[in-house]
Amino acid sequence: MTKLITLTTLLAVTLLAQSPGTSGLTEAQTAAIASLNAGLASQNEAVNAARAALLNASLSEPAMLGARAEALRTAELTLADSRAQAFTKVQASADKLTPNQAATFVRGGGRGGQGGGNRSFGTGGTIPNITRAQVDALTGLTNQILPLTRAVTDARAALNAASVAGTPNSPALLAAVDALKSAELQVATTRAAAFAKVQASRNKLTPNQVTAFLALGGSFAGFAFTLPQPINFAEADGSVAIFDGKTLKGWDGNPKFWRVEDGAIIGESTPKNPSGNNYIVYRDMEAKDFTLRFEIKVEGTGGSGFQYRSKTGLPWLANIADNVTANVGPVNLNWMMTGPQADFWPNSPDWTGQFYSENTPMRILAWRGQVVEGSGMARKQLMGNIGDRKQLASLVKMNDWNEFTVIARGGTCMHILNGQLMAVMVDDDPNSSNNQSGFFGIEIEATTKVYVRNIRVKKIN
């Protein structure tokens, strides 16, 4: 026992070191530790629930802090006692751990696995619609409790070490659990006071923001790495609809080719009613930086594309077929668009998803599968590849709805089709037509029928 008590002191000092696992274990020892962990699962869950209740009380029920802290003490003591009993059995068996193995086991939090580092994954990680002032306020809260959370970490380390090196309900273990309760209560009390000040200020968090802040652990320190949530095309997510699904309100195009049917904007060009290059323009918004989402499908052999940052009324550089002129008369430049385009030609093996500069000499700047850096018409350089152009074509749905996202920020534009990044264009020329605020619009080209619906824009500026 003397050796174990000496080991306890050592473990309490070294507990915070990160450990990738309990090293040098035999298969039998590994199985014994796994069995120990499985046996403590319900006690660990009870501790986690009690800690969550204390955290919640610090943000919403400060009068309950004392009771929640006592409930946490009870759960921590039950876990520590159970761990002490289980580890004593391991050490009394043929699978006994060496002192070095035991030290590593404790560095793993008494679980024999990942140690005290914070390279874990969790949920959350964001607070909806948080302002810069709110971030500053919560950062101030975090700075107030950060030294106290270190004391909690040290106290929990000491409790883990005592539970491994001692016996259930030993004086050392009881003293350690009381110290942990005191440290946890100090953090909760300080957090409650700081949060009350935030909520009494102009930076008050909404209920949804409070819920998200709880998911972060009630501070900006020590929370797990998080994974982003997949996009949901049905969610508004701060965006606005620029097509109401019923009318062409705000849209400007030749009625010979553009109409609304079944909740979609339809553009149709036929041999008897040829359109050539033709566009419908959304006049009620101009934008430079934004996230655009829409669904699109094409029937026929022609193609389409979605214009953004685009202008109208500029001279048209391409030839217009005689049959188109005979059908519609002289070109109406108010219905012709110049600027970046998210290309969509499902019948083409190469074009869908690419970055195309409509009605300029730049033309195709980033083919599907490419990341390109350029400077207007001066240069363009392939910086890297997203994937094989032909393989990416397999993600394009023929005669079916495709989800398209365009992200434009500064000189960088990204095209994402059905969840797959297709092209990235970085244009460093501030005077380039790719970098100007402009209109959104839809193109129809050649003999085809295009459908576009659920068009939403989250405008940054």
N, C-alpha and C positions, 0 to 999 in steps of 0.2 A: 504493500500500500504506500510505503514511503516513496517508492519510485513513481507511483501514479500521481501522488500529490505534487511532486517536483515537476512532473510532466504537465500537470494542470497549469502551473505558473507559466511554463514555456508556451503552452498552447494559447493561453489568453493573450499573450503578446503577439503571436504570429498568426492569429486567426484571420486577419484581414487579407493576408496574401492570397493571391489567386492560385487555384490548383486545377489542372486539367483533369484530375482523377486520382484515385488512390493507387499509387504506383506499386508494381511488383506483386500484385495479388495473385494467388493461385486461383484456379477455377472454383475450388471449394470456398475460398474466402470471398470471391466475387458473388457467389450464390448466397452466402451468409449475409453479406451487406445488402443485397437485393431483397432478401427476405425481411431484414430489419426495416428497410425503407417502406416496403409494402405494409408491414405491420403498423407503421406510424402514419399512414396516409390520412386516416380520419382525424387524428390529432393535429396534423399539419393543416388540414382544412379548417378545423376549429380555430386555430391560431390566426389563419388568414382572414376568416370571417370576423373575428374579434378585432383585428387590426383595422379592417375596413370599416367596422362600426365606429371605432374611435376616430378614424379620419373623418367619416361622415359627420359625426357629432361636432368635430372642430369647425366645420363649415356651416352647419345648420342647427345643431342643438348643443350649444356650449354648456348649458346647465347639466347636461348628461355626461360631461367628461369624466367626472369621478367614477361614476358607475361603469362607464365603458372601459376605463382603465383597469378597474378591479376585475371586470369580466375577462379582459386580456391577460391579466396576471394569472387568473385561474386556468385559462387555456394554455398559457406558456408553461405553467408548473406541471400540468398534466402531460404535456409533450415532453418536458425535460425528465420527469419521473419515468415515463414509458421508454424514453431513449436510454436512460441509465440502466433500467432492467434489461432491455434488449441487448445493449452493448456488454453488460456483465455476462450474459449468457454466451455471447460470441467469444469473449476473452477467457471463459472457462472451458471452451471447447478446443478441439484439435485445430480449429481454424483461427486461433488467436492471432491478432495483429501484432506486429512488431511496434516498438515505439515510433519509428519513422512512418510506418503505415498509419498508425493511429493519429499522428500529427497531421498527415495529409487528409485523413478522414474528417478531422475537425475543421481543417481549412475549407473543406467542401461543405461546411455548414452542418456537419454531423450526418451527411447523406452519402458521402463517398463519391460525389460527382463533381459537377462544376462548382468552383469556389466562389469567393466573394466579389469577383469582377462583375461589371454591369453589362457584359456583352450577351444579353439575352433578348428574346423577342417577345413583344407583347402587342396589345391592341391600343387604340387611341393614338396619342402623339400629336394631335392637333386640337385647337379650340376654335369653334366656328365663329367667323366674323369678328375676331379679336382685333382691337385697335392697338396702335403703337403705345398709347397711354396706358391701356390695360396691361400690355406686356411689361411695361416699366413698373407698374404697380405690383404685379405678381412676382417680378424679379426681385423687387424690394422685400416682399414677403419671404421669398426663398432665401435671400441673404440673411434675414433675421433668424430663420430656423436651421440654416445649414450647420452651424457649429453644434447645435443641439442634436441634429440627426447623427452626427459623428459619434456623439456620446451614446446614442441608442445602438449604433452599430457595435461599439466597443462593449456595451453591456450585454448585447445578444451574443457576442463572441465569447464573453466570459461565461454566460449561462450554458452555451453549447459545450464549452470545455469542461465545466463542472459536471454536466450531465454525463459526459463520456468518462470522466475520471473518478466520479464519486458514486454515491449510492442514493436511491430515492429518498426524498425528504431530508437529506443531510443538511446540516447548518450552512455549509458552503453553498449548496444548491438553493436553499431558501433565501439566503442573502443575495445571491445572484439574480433570482427572479424578482425580488423586491427592488433591486437596483434598476432592473430593466423597466419595471412598472413606473418608477420615478422618472426615468429618462423619457419614456414614451409620453407620460402625462405632461412633462415640461414642454415637449415639442407640440403636443396638441393644444395646450393652453396658449403658448406663444402664437401658434398658427391661428387660433380662434380670434385672438385680439387683433392680429394684423389683418385678418380677412374681414373682420367687422369694420375696420377703417376703410378698406377697399369698398365694401358694400355701402358705406355711408357717404362715399364720394361720387363725383361725376363719372368715375370709371367702374361703376357697379356692373357686375357680371349678370347676364341673363340666366334663367334656369338652365338652359341648354349649355351655356358656357360653364356654369358651376358643375354640371354633370361631367363635362369633358375634363375640367380641372381635377375633379375627383379621380377620373380614370388615369390621370398623370401621377397620382399619388399625393395631390395637394401641394405640389411644388414643382419647380423646373429642374430639380436635381435628383439624380439617382434613378430615373425611370428607365424602363427597358427600351431597346431599339424597337421601332414599330414598322409595320408593313403598311403601305398605302392601300386604301380601299379601291377596288376596281370601279371604274366609271359606270354609272347607271344613266343611260340615255333618257330615261323617263323622269329623272330628277331635274329640278330647275337649277339648283346649285349656283345661285346668284346670277343666272342668265335670264334673258328675256326672249320671248318668242317674237320673231319678225315675220311670221306667217301665221294667220289665225286659223288656217285649215278650212276656211269657207269662202273667202274672197281674196282678191288681189289688192286689198287695201295697202297702200304704201308702195306697191310694185308698179313698174312702168315698162311695158313691152308691147310688141305688135300683137293685137288680138287675133291676127290670122294664124298665129302659132302658139299662143300661150292662153291657158285656161285653168280652171280648178275643177277637179273631179275626185270624189271619194277621199277628201282630206289631203290631197296632194296637188302641188303645182305641176302641170303637165305642159311640156313643150313638144310639139309634133311637127315633123317635116316629112312630106311625102313626095313622090315623083310628080304628082299633080299640083302640089302646094309646097314647092321647094323653098327652104329658108336660107341656105348657105350658113355662114356664121351669123348667128342671131342671139340676142341676149334679152333677158328681162332684168331690170335694175331695181333694187330696193332703195327708194329715195329718202326714206325717213330716218336713216342713220348713216353717218360716216364714222369710221374707226380706223385706228392704226394698230393699237395693241389690244388683243382680244383672244378669246377662245370661241371658236365657231363649231357647232355640232349640227349635223343634218343626216337624214337618210336619203339614199338615192338608188334608183335602178334605171336601167336602160334596156329598151327593146329595139331590135334592129341592128344594122351594121354600123351605124354612125356612133357618135360619141357626145360627151358633155363635159362639163367642168364647172367648178364653182369659183367665181371671181371674188377677189377681196382686195382691199387697198386700191381700188380701181377708179378710173376716170371715164367720163363719157364726153362726146363732142370733139374728140381729137381726130385728125386725119387718119383714114384707114389705109394701111400699107399694103394689104394683100389684094389680089385681083378678085373681083366679084363676077361669078359666072353669069353668062347672058340670060340663062333661064331664070335665075334668081331676080335679076333686074327686071325682066319681063313680068315676073310675078308680083313684085313689091314696088317697083319703080326705083328712082334714085335712092342711094343709101341714106338712111336717116342716122346721122352720127350720134344723135341722142340715145339711140338704142344699140350703139356699138361700144364695147368696153375695152379699155387698155389697162393692163396691170397684171399682177400675179394671179395664177390660176391653179387650183387643185384639180388636176386632170382626172377624168373618169371615162375611159374607153374600155369597157370589159371585153370587147372583141379584139382588141389589140394585144399582142403578146408583151408589149413593152411600156405602154404609156400610163396606165391607171396608177394614180398615187404620186406621179412625178410633180416637180415644181416647174411650171411653164409660165413664161412671161408673154402674155397675149399682146399682139399688135406692137411688138418692139423687136429690134434686131437680136435681142438676147435669146429669145425662143426657149428651148429646153435648157435649164440651168442645172437642175439636179434630177437625174434619172431615178426611177424607182430603185431603191436599195443603196442610194448614195448619200453621203454627207459632203457637201460642197461649200467651200469658202470662196467668195468673190468680191469684186468691187465694181458694181454696175456693169458697164460694157467693157471695162478695162481688162478684167481677167476673171478666170474661175479655175479653181484647183480642187481636185478630188482629195479630201482629207481622210476618208475612210469609208468602209462599206457596212451597211446594215445587214445585208443578206444578198443572196443570189437573185437577180432580177427575175429570172424564169421561175424559180421556186416561190418567190413572193406572189407571183401571178396566181398561184393556186388558192390564195386567200380571197380573190375577187369573185364575188357571186354573180353568175350569169342569170339574167332575167329574174333577179331577186333583189330584195332590199339589202343595202350595204350601209353600215354605220361609218360616217366620215367625220373626223375631227381635224380642225386646223388650229394650231396655236401660233400666234404671231406676237413676238415681243422684241421691240427694237429691230435690229437687223436680222433677227433669226426667225425663220418660219419652219414649222414642222407639220408634216402630213401623216395622219394616222388613219388607217383603214381597217375596220373590223378588229380593233384592238392591237394592230401591228403597225409599228413605225415604218413608214414607207420611204420618206425622203426628208432631208434637212437641208435648208439653204441658209447660209449666213452671208449677207450682203453688207459690206463695210462702207459702202458709199452712201452718205446721208442724202445725197441728191438723186439717188437712183429711183426710178419709178416703183421699185419694189419696196421702198421705204417711206412712202407717202400715205397720209390718211386718205381714205377713199370709200367708195361704195362697195356693197355686196351685190352679186348678181349671178344668174345661171345662164349657161351657154347651151345652145343646141347647134349641132353641126352635122351636115350630110343627112341622108335619109334615116331617120330614127325617131324614137319616142322616149322622152326622158320624164321620170317622175321624181319629185323631190318633196319631202315632208318633214315635219318635226324640226324646223329650222330654229335654232336658238343661238344667241350671242351673249357671252359675258364680256362686256366692254370694259377695258382697263383705262383707255383714253382714246 
